[in-house]
Structures are given as C-alpha cells and as structure tokens.
C-alpha cells in the first residue's frame, strides 16, 4: 500500500492577525469567530487534511497528549530578512491546534515544544509568534489550556554575542526532564573514530564523551517521548550540513542538550574529517585550525580566564595576521561541515529518526512504532540559499502533509527541485534493520499537482543536490 502525501499551493502570504482565525466559518469548527484578514494557508491545510481522509481524527484519541513540534530554531534571520523564512509561522500552528482539539473532543493535552539553538532568544521568538493569543483564545472559549515549552537547558543572555561563560543563563528546560538514550551498535556512528567529533558548543569533550565505542547517547525530551501523537511542523528550507531541513533534520529540536549531537568531524577528508573540502588552501586551513585550538584550550573551559585568553588571541589575529593573511570567504562559508561532503550530520539525523519511531516513553527501544506521527511542512514562505539560519525568503504558497516523515520529506525535497538520492539522511529508510514503513520514493503516492520550485541550495551544496 502506497504512502499518501498531499501537497498544494495557495497565495504565498500568512494571516498575521492574532489569534490567526480562519477567514471563513467551516462546519466542523467548534467556534464561530473568523478573521477579517485573509488566511489562505488555513483553507489549504483544511483541504489537504480532507484529501488524506482527515487523518487526525484517526490518529488522535480523546484523553491523549499531542505534542506539536514547530521549527523554532532561531528568533531572527541572520541574513536580516524575514524571520518567517527561518521558523514555522504561528498561523499554521493555530490551524493544527484547531483540528487536534476537534479530534481530542476537548479532552486531552496539546503541547507546543521545541529546543532552539542556544542563541535563540525565547522572549524575542514568542513576541514574533504571538502564541499567547492562541492560548488566551482557547482558555477563554473552551477553558482548555495549551502548554508551550522551551526544552533547552540554557540560552545566551545576549544572543548577538559569542557564547562566553558570562553570556549564558540556565533554563528550567523540559518540566518532565530528559532521558539519556544510548543507541550503541544501532547508531550510525558505531565503528567510527570519534576523537575529532564536534557538536553544538565549544566543549568537544562533552560530545565525544557521548559518542565513542559502543556509547552513542542522546539527551531527549521526556515530554516528546511521552507523547501519544507527535505532530511535526517544520519549515521548508535548505540546510548547510544535510542539504534540506524538514521533518527529519528538525528532530534536533527533541534534544535538550544540543552538544550530544555530532555536527561534523574536524579535518579534511584525507584526515578522516568533513570540516572542509580538500580544495580549501593551506593558509585558510591554518587559520581555522588555530581557531579550533583556541576553542578547545580556552572557550571550552567556560571560565573567565579562558574567555580572556581567547579574546586576547582574537584581537592579536585581527591586528597582526588578518591584514596580511585574511581567510577566504569560501572557507568561512564551508567551515564546520557546511558542504555536501559532511558525513556526520546525516548520521545524527538518522539516529534521531530511530528514537522518534522506536524509543518508548522511558527511552527503551521497541520493535514497533511507539507513537503516532503526522507532519505538515510550512512552505508558504520557504528558505533558500544560506539556510537554515540566514536564508533568503522563497515565497511558494505551499503546504505538504502526511503521516510518514520520510515520505513527506522526500516529496518536499523533490518539490524544492532536489534529487532525494543525493540526500543521505533518507538512506536509513532502506536499511532492513529498521521498519520506517518506507524504503524508497517509489513507495509514495503524491496527491496534488504542484510543480517544483527550484530552491537555491546552500553554497556548499550547489551542483551536488539538484535534480
């Protein structure tokens, strides 16, 4: 039986009037309020759900917990453009909340949760999202509480500054705590040398400590693991390390400590690394190697003296070396595994897919899928070029929906103009050890006639991902 994925297009604009009501009344909705501002994405999402046979009514049962996981990676667009080319728009979240509430029949929990990067300012993000307006409407109208959680354990105080030791503040994180899950030999990292792994923070030893030998650990949100239904709502974007970031790569947001995640391996391919391609020349490699040395010896310590040592070295480089030996723009863009040869980040993505599917609420692996899953990709405004953090806005007016993350991501990647055979995060679907319900794109039936949008890849992927 083919997996059905529904895709459609509408006007490439959002409803920006909180709490993001539909612009007309639909008979199934338990409220009569409508927006006086057009809301084309709401009508499109409703149409896609109908095409799929209203799957939320069968996936969601009264009394259950439904976790909606948007893409909340950052509170601003590093390119200076629209933040909603980076993160999921709240009007899409609102429409899903409505149809989940209908399926719950008012009895159960709706939780909106994600773990952004450490330089995401949660208050800034929430001001842009206006989720408070949705919460207030549901409390007033139905006496129903929608919960919203930042799953991280810390954030930067000033998210435009370097993550020095005095620029961090702890966060309460997931109210249910975290579960450490060891994939061991089932990890895509098993059997690989780990001494040069690099994670999301300066302290590489923390990352290596969770990925070596038969230890391959992830710190996963208990709220996520305890969900009966996981509803993924990613942004339609390109990604510098894995090609595209959709439902699968978005699973980094179920991790409460991002430094458990291997992002790249230091060095060039001839050295067993994927930090930089082989053609990056010697002076660039020297400068980047020196920077990494200071990360390891100074910033990784997370101390006032380590910060001072790094600041002193950085000032000396800018004054004495950079004027005569500047690092090339290409090396800056490709550094940290930001190219098609990254052989680490796709493995992390595949491991997270295994956890989502097969880890139970206590983190133990089972043979069968442990929670219902549904996905909606927000491509009303997508993100191309320098994704995922500094993309150019790509107005597409597109939504893609289905109950298999691999199938939805494969269809979305094709609509972005990419070849799924060149995106390694999908390879694990064909691995006989894991039953993800799909082995290739031939297992998919696409509903809807949508033509490819031809996204511009990240610069490190140009010529290596296009269909």
C-alpha positions as CSV (number, residue, x, y, z in Angstrom):
1,X,0.0,0.0,0.0
2,X,1.4,3.4,-1.1
3,X,2.0,6.1,1.5
4,X,-0.1,9.2,0.6
5,X,1.4,12.6,0.8
6,X,-0.8,15.6,0.0
7,X,0.7,18.9,-1.4
8,X,-1.0,22.1,-2.5
9,X,-0.5,25.7,-3.2
10,X,-2.2,29.0,-2.4
11,X,-1.3,32.6,-2.1
12,X,2.2,32.9,-0.6
13,X,1.2,35.0,2.4
14,X,0.2,34.4,6.0
15,X,-2.5,35.6,8.2
16,X,-0.7,37.9,10.6
17,X,-3.7,38.9,12.8
18,X,-3.5,37.0,16.2
19,X,-5.0,34.6,17.1
20,X,-5.0,33.7,13.4
21,X,-8.6,32.7,13.0
22,X,-9.7,31.3,9.6
23,X,-11.2,33.9,7.3
24,X,-14.5,31.9,6.9
25,X,-16.5,29.5,9.0
26,X,-16.2,25.8,8.5
27,X,-18.9,23.5,9.7
28,X,-16.6,21.2,11.7
29,X,-15.1,24.1,13.8
30,X,-16.4,24.5,17.4
31,X,-16.2,28.3,17.2
32,X,-17.8,31.0,15.1
33,X,-15.0,33.6,15.2
34,X,-13.4,34.5,11.9
35,X,-10.6,36.8,10.8
36,X,-11.2,39.9,8.8
37,X,-7.8,39.3,7.3
38,X,-7.4,36.7,4.6
39,X,-6.0,33.4,5.8
40,X,-5.3,31.3,2.6
41,X,-3.0,28.7,4.4
42,X,-5.8,27.7,6.8
43,X,-8.1,26.8,3.8
44,X,-5.2,25.0,2.1
45,X,-4.4,22.9,5.2
46,X,-8.0,22.0,5.7
47,X,-8.1,20.9,2.0
48,X,-5.0,18.7,2.5
49,X,-6.5,17.1,5.6
50,X,-9.7,16.3,3.6
51,X,-7.6,14.8,0.8
52,X,-6.0,12.5,3.3
53,X,-9.3,11.5,4.8
54,X,-9.0,13.7,7.9
55,X,-6.2,11.6,9.4
56,X,-6.0,13.5,12.7
57,X,-9.5,12.1,13.6
58,X,-8.0,8.6,13.5
59,X,-4.5,9.3,14.8
60,X,-5.7,11.4,17.8
61,X,-8.0,10.0,20.6
62,X,-9.7,11.8,23.4
63,X,-7.6,11.9,26.6
64,X,-4.3,11.7,24.7
65,X,-1.2,14.0,24.7
66,X,-0.4,15.6,21.4
67,X,2.9,17.4,21.0
68,X,3.2,19.9,18.2
69,X,6.9,20.5,17.4
70,X,7.5,23.5,15.1
71,X,10.8,24.7,13.8
72,X,11.7,27.3,16.4
73,X,15.5,27.2,15.7
74,X,16.2,30.9,16.0
75,X,14.5,34.1,16.9
76,X,15.9,36.1,14.0
77,X,17.0,35.7,10.4
78,X,20.8,36.1,10.3
79,X,20.5,37.5,6.8
80,X,18.4,40.3,8.1
81,X,15.4,39.1,6.1
82,X,12.0,37.8,7.3
83,X,12.3,35.6,10.4
84,X,9.4,33.5,9.0
85,X,11.7,32.2,6.3
86,X,13.5,30.6,9.3
87,X,10.8,29.4,11.6
88,X,7.3,28.0,11.4
89,X,4.5,30.6,11.2
90,X,2.0,30.7,14.0
91,X,-1.0,30.7,11.7
92,X,0.0,27.1,10.6
93,X,0.3,26.1,14.2
94,X,-3.1,27.6,15.0
95,X,-4.9,25.7,12.3
96,X,-3.4,22.4,13.5
97,X,-4.3,23.2,17.1
98,X,-8.0,23.6,16.0
99,X,-8.1,20.2,14.3
100,X,-6.2,18.5,17.1
101,X,-8.7,19.9,19.6
102,X,-11.6,18.6,17.5
103,X,-10.1,15.1,17.4
104,X,-9.5,15.3,21.2
105,X,-13.1,16.4,21.7
106,X,-11.8,18.8,24.2
107,X,-10.3,16.1,26.4
108,X,-6.5,15.8,26.5
109,X,-3.3,17.9,26.2
110,X,-1.9,20.0,23.5
111,X,1.7,20.9,24.0
112,X,3.8,23.1,21.7
113,X,7.5,22.4,22.3
114,X,10.9,22.7,20.8
115,X,14.6,23.1,21.7
116,X,16.1,26.0,19.7
117,X,19.7,26.9,19.3
118,X,21.4,28.5,22.3
119,X,21.4,31.9,20.5
120,X,17.7,31.9,20.1
121,X,16.1,34.5,22.5
122,X,12.9,32.8,23.5
123,X,11.2,36.0,24.5
124,X,12.0,37.6,21.2
125,X,10.7,34.5,19.4
126,X,7.5,34.4,21.4
127,X,6.9,38.1,20.6
128,X,7.0,37.2,16.9
129,X,4.9,34.1,17.3
130,X,2.1,35.5,19.4
131,X,1.3,32.1,20.7
132,X,-0.1,33.8,23.8
133,X,-3.1,35.0,21.7
134,X,-3.9,31.3,20.8
135,X,-3.6,30.3,24.4
136,X,-5.8,33.1,25.6
137,X,-8.5,32.3,23.0
138,X,-8.6,28.6,24.0
139,X,-8.7,29.4,27.7
140,X,-11.5,31.9,27.2
141,X,-13.5,30.0,24.7
142,X,-13.1,26.4,25.9
143,X,-11.4,26.6,29.3
144,X,-8.7,24.5,27.6
145,X,-5.0,25.0,28.4
146,X,-2.4,24.9,25.7
147,X,1.1,24.3,27.0
148,X,4.2,25.9,25.4
149,X,7.7,24.7,26.4
150,X,11.3,25.8,25.7
151,X,13.1,22.4,26.1
152,X,16.7,23.8,26.3
153,X,18.8,23.7,29.5
154,X,20.4,27.2,28.8
155,X,20.3,30.2,26.4
156,X,22.6,33.1,25.7
157,X,21.9,36.3,27.6
158,X,22.8,38.4,24.5
159,X,22.2,36.3,21.5
160,X,24.2,38.5,19.2
161,X,27.4,37.9,21.2
162,X,29.8,35.0,21.4
163,X,28.8,32.2,23.9
164,X,31.4,33.2,26.5
165,X,30.9,31.9,30.1
166,X,29.4,35.1,31.3
167,X,26.9,35.2,28.4
168,X,24.9,32.2,29.4
169,X,21.9,31.7,31.7
170,X,20.4,28.4,32.8
171,X,16.8,27.5,31.8
172,X,14.3,25.2,33.5
173,X,14.0,23.1,30.4
174,X,11.5,20.3,30.0
175,X,9.3,20.2,33.0
176,X,9.3,16.4,32.7
177,X,13.0,16.2,32.4
178,X,15.2,14.3,29.9
179,X,16.0,10.7,29.1
180,X,19.6,9.7,28.1
181,X,19.2,7.1,25.2
182,X,22.2,5.0,24.1
183,X,21.8,3.6,20.6
184,X,25.1,1.7,21.0
185,X,25.7,-0.5,18.0
186,X,22.4,0.6,16.4
187,X,23.9,4.1,15.9
188,X,25.0,5.3,12.5
189,X,28.2,6.4,14.3
190,X,29.1,3.0,15.6
191,X,32.5,1.8,14.4
192,X,33.8,5.3,13.5
193,X,36.7,7.2,15.1
194,X,35.3,9.8,17.5
195,X,38.3,11.8,18.7
196,X,37.6,14.7,16.2
197,X,33.8,15.0,16.6
198,X,32.4,18.5,17.0
199,X,29.0,19.2,18.5
200,X,27.0,22.4,19.0
201,X,29.2,24.0,21.7
202,X,32.9,24.7,22.3
203,X,33.4,21.7,24.6
204,X,34.1,18.9,22.2
205,X,34.9,16.5,25.0
206,X,31.3,16.5,26.0
207,X,30.3,15.5,22.5
208,X,33.0,12.8,22.3
209,X,32.1,11.6,25.8
210,X,28.6,10.7,24.5
211,X,29.9,9.2,21.2
212,X,32.7,6.7,21.4
213,X,33.0,2.9,21.2
214,X,29.6,1.4,22.0
215,X,28.3,4.6,23.6
216,X,26.2,6.8,21.3
217,X,23.9,8.8,23.6
218,X,21.2,11.4,23.0
219,X,19.5,13.6,25.6
220,X,15.9,13.5,24.7
221,X,12.9,15.4,26.0
222,X,10.6,13.4,28.2
223,X,7.7,15.5,27.0
224,X,8.4,14.3,23.5
225,X,8.9,10.7,24.4
226,X,5.7,10.7,26.5
227,X,3.5,12.0,23.6
228,X,0.8,9.8,22.2
229,X,0.9,11.8,19.0
230,X,3.9,13.7,17.6
231,X,2.9,16.5,15.2
232,X,5.9,17.8,13.3
233,X,5.6,21.3,11.6
234,X,8.9,22.2,10.0
235,X,9.9,25.0,7.7
236,X,10.6,24.3,4.0
237,X,14.4,25.2,4.0
238,X,17.7,24.2,2.6
239,X,20.4,23.2,5.1
240,X,24.2,23.7,5.1
241,X,25.1,20.4,6.6
242,X,22.5,17.9,5.3
243,X,21.0,19.6,2.2
244,X,17.5,20.1,3.5
245,X,16.0,20.6,6.9
246,X,12.4,19.3,7.1
247,X,10.8,16.8,9.5
248,X,13.9,14.6,10.0
249,X,16.6,17.2,10.5
250,X,14.1,19.1,12.6
251,X,14.3,16.3,15.2
252,X,17.4,18.1,16.6
253,X,14.7,20.0,18.5
254,X,13.7,17.0,20.6
255,X,17.2,17.1,22.2
256,X,17.5,19.1,25.5
257,X,21.3,19.3,25.2
258,X,22.5,20.0,21.7
259,X,26.1,19.2,22.5
260,X,25.1,15.5,22.5
261,X,24.7,15.9,18.7
262,X,27.6,15.4,16.3
263,X,27.5,18.1,13.7
264,X,30.8,17.5,11.9
265,X,34.2,15.9,12.2
266,X,37.3,18.1,12.4
267,X,39.7,17.9,9.5
268,X,39.5,17.3,5.7
269,X,38.5,14.0,4.0
270,X,42.2,12.9,3.8
271,X,42.4,13.2,7.6
272,X,39.1,11.4,8.2
273,X,37.2,14.6,8.7
274,X,34.4,16.5,6.9
275,X,35.0,20.0,8.3
276,X,36.3,21.3,4.9
277,X,36.6,20.0,1.4
278,X,40.0,19.1,0.1
279,X,40.4,22.1,-2.2
280,X,40.5,24.7,0.6
281,X,44.0,26.0,0.6
282,X,46.7,25.9,3.2
283,X,46.5,29.4,4.8
284,X,42.8,29.1,5.3
285,X,43.3,25.7,6.9
286,X,46.0,27.1,9.2
287,X,43.8,29.9,10.5
288,X,40.8,27.6,11.1
289,X,43.0,25.0,12.8
290,X,44.4,27.7,15.1
291,X,40.8,28.9,15.9
292,X,39.7,25.4,16.8
293,X,42.8,25.0,19.0
294,X,41.8,28.1,21.0
295,X,38.2,26.8,21.1
296,X,39.5,23.6,22.7
297,X,42.0,25.2,25.0
298,X,40.2,28.4,26.0
299,X,36.5,28.7,25.3
300,X,35.7,25.0,26.1
301,X,36.8,25.7,29.7
302,X,33.8,28.1,30.2
303,X,35.8,30.2,32.6
304,X,36.6,33.9,32.8
305,X,40.3,33.2,32.2
306,X,39.5,31.0,29.2
307,X,37.3,33.8,27.7
308,X,40.1,36.3,28.3
309,X,42.7,34.2,26.6
310,X,40.5,33.7,23.6
311,X,39.6,37.4,23.3
312,X,43.4,38.3,23.5
313,X,44.3,35.8,20.8
314,X,41.4,37.0,18.6
315,X,42.5,40.7,19.0
316,X,46.0,39.8,18.1
317,X,44.9,37.9,15.0
318,X,42.8,40.8,13.8
319,X,45.6,43.3,14.3
320,X,48.7,41.4,13.2
321,X,47.7,38.5,10.9
322,X,44.3,39.2,9.3
323,X,45.5,42.3,7.3
324,X,48.2,40.2,5.6
325,X,46.6,36.8,5.6
326,X,42.8,37.1,5.6
327,X,40.7,33.9,5.5
328,X,38.8,33.5,2.3
329,X,35.0,33.9,2.2
330,X,34.7,30.4,0.8
331,X,36.4,28.9,3.8
332,X,34.2,30.9,6.1
333,X,31.1,29.6,4.4
334,X,32.2,26.0,4.2
335,X,33.8,25.6,7.6
336,X,32.2,23.4,10.2
337,X,31.0,20.8,7.7
338,X,28.8,23.2,5.7
339,X,29.1,21.3,2.4
340,X,27.8,18.3,0.6
341,X,30.7,16.1,1.9
342,X,29.5,16.3,5.5
343,X,29.5,12.7,6.6
344,X,28.4,13.3,10.2
345,X,25.2,15.3,10.4
346,X,23.1,12.9,8.3
347,X,24.1,10.1,10.7
348,X,22.8,12.2,13.7
349,X,19.6,12.8,11.8
350,X,19.1,9.1,11.1
351,X,19.7,8.3,14.7
352,X,17.1,10.8,15.8
353,X,14.6,9.2,13.4
354,X,15.1,5.8,15.1
355,X,14.5,7.4,18.5
356,X,11.3,9.1,17.3
357,X,9.9,5.9,15.9
358,X,11.0,3.2,18.3
359,X,12.0,4.6,21.7
360,X,9.2,4.3,24.3
361,X,8.4,6.9,27.0
362,X,11.4,5.6,29.1
363,X,13.8,5.6,26.2
364,X,13.8,1.8,25.7
365,X,13.8,0.6,22.1
366,X,10.9,-1.5,20.9
367,X,10.3,-3.3,17.6
368,X,7.2,-1.3,16.7
369,X,6.5,2.4,16.2
370,X,5.8,3.9,19.7
371,X,3.7,7.0,18.8
372,X,1.5,8.2,16.1
373,X,3.1,10.8,13.8
374,X,1.8,13.4,11.5
375,X,3.7,16.1,9.5
376,X,2.9,19.4,7.9
377,X,5.7,21.3,6.1
378,X,5.3,25.1,6.1
379,X,6.3,26.2,2.7
380,X,4.1,29.2,2.4
381,X,7.4,31.2,2.7
382,X,10.4,28.9,2.4
383,X,14.1,29.5,2.9
384,X,16.8,29.1,0.3
385,X,20.5,29.9,-0.3
386,X,22.2,30.3,3.1
387,X,19.8,28.1,5.1
388,X,19.0,27.2,7.8
389,X,19.8,30.3,9.8
390,X,20.3,33.1,7.2
391,X,18.1,32.1,4.2
392,X,16.6,34.2,1.5
393,X,12.8,34.1,1.7
394,X,11.3,31.9,-1.0
395,X,7.5,32.6,-1.5
396,X,6.0,29.3,-2.5
397,X,2.5,29.3,-1.0
398,X,2.9,25.5,-0.5
399,X,2.0,23.1,2.3
400,X,2.8,19.4,2.3
401,X,1.2,16.9,4.7
402,X,1.3,13.2,5.5
403,X,1.8,10.7,8.3
404,X,5.3,9.4,7.4
405,X,8.2,11.9,7.9
406,X,10.4,10.2,5.3
407,X,7.7,10.3,2.7
408,X,6.8,13.9,3.4
409,X,10.4,14.9,3.4
410,X,11.1,13.1,0.1
411,X,8.2,14.7,-1.6
412,X,9.2,18.1,-0.2
413,X,12.8,17.7,-1.3
414,X,11.6,16.9,-4.8
415,X,9.3,20.0,-4.9
416,X,12.3,22.0,-3.8
417,X,14.0,20.8,-7.0
418,X,16.4,18.3,-5.4
419,X,17.3,14.7,-6.0
420,X,16.4,12.5,-3.0
421,X,19.1,10.0,-4.0
422,X,21.7,12.7,-3.2
423,X,20.4,13.4,0.4
424,X,21.9,10.8,2.7
425,X,19.6,11.3,5.6
426,X,17.0,9.3,3.7
427,X,19.3,6.2,3.3
428,X,18.3,4.7,6.6
429,X,14.8,4.1,5.3
430,X,16.2,1.4,3.1
431,X,18.1,-0.2,5.9
432,X,16.5,-3.6,6.6
433,X,17.1,-3.3,10.3
434,X,14.6,-0.5,10.7
435,X,10.9,-0.5,9.6
436,X,10.1,3.1,8.9
437,X,7.2,2.0,6.6
438,X,9.1,3.1,3.5
439,X,12.1,2.0,1.6
440,X,12.2,4.5,-1.4
441,X,10.4,7.3,-3.1
442,X,8.5,4.7,-5.2
443,X,6.5,3.8,-2.1
444,X,4.8,7.2,-2.2
445,X,1.6,8.4,-3.8
446,X,1.5,12.2,-4.1
447,X,-1.8,13.9,-4.0
448,X,-2.0,17.3,-5.7
449,X,-0.4,18.8,-8.8
450,X,2.5,21.0,-7.6
451,X,5.4,21.9,-9.8
452,X,9.0,22.1,-8.4
453,X,10.0,25.5,-7.0
454,X,13.8,25.2,-7.7
455,X,15.2,26.3,-4.4
456,X,18.8,27.6,-4.5
457,X,20.9,25.2,-2.4
458,X,23.3,26.3,0.3
459,X,26.6,27.4,-1.4
460,X,28.3,24.3,-0.2
461,X,25.8,22.1,-1.9
462,X,25.4,23.8,-5.3
463,X,25.9,21.3,-8.1
464,X,25.6,18.3,-5.8
465,X,21.9,18.1,-4.8
466,X,19.8,19.4,-7.7
467,X,17.6,17.0,-9.6
